[in-house]
Amino acid sequence: MKKIKKLLLTTVAILLTACGPATYDIENPEESVAKMLEPLTSAEKEKFVNAIGKITFKRIREENMSLMEFAKISKDPEKMKELMRCIDGKTVDEIIELAQ
């Protein structure tokens, strides 16, 4: 009986986690952003995209990068992961808040 309760609680926890708002996944950025954008209105999408831009430029400044250096690393998935690690696991609302 204890095993069944444990299994049931684990299943419920997994389901509740999976049903929450979409978050940015550093390992699959394009796919996660697409999922994050699905439920948004056009105004919310614009806020989200602007927030990503602000965060990106903030990170570029923090790393003392020129735009040319950023253009080079933007083609390198591993370096982009490091640059955008600050939003990994965050929801749309959390990313917009972080940008302000």
Secondary structure as GFF3:
##gff-version 3
##sequence-region A 1 100
A	DSSP	alpha_helix	2	18	.	.	.	ID=ss1
A	DSSP	alpha_helix	29	37	.	.	.	ID=ss2
A	DSSP	alpha_helix	42	62	.	.	.	ID=ss3
A	DSSP	alpha_helix	67	73	.	.	.	ID=ss4
A	DSSP	alpha_helix	77	84	.	.	.	ID=ss5
A	DSSP	three_ten_helix	85	87	.	.	.	ID=ss6
A	DSSP	alpha_helix	92	99	.	.	.	ID=ss7
###
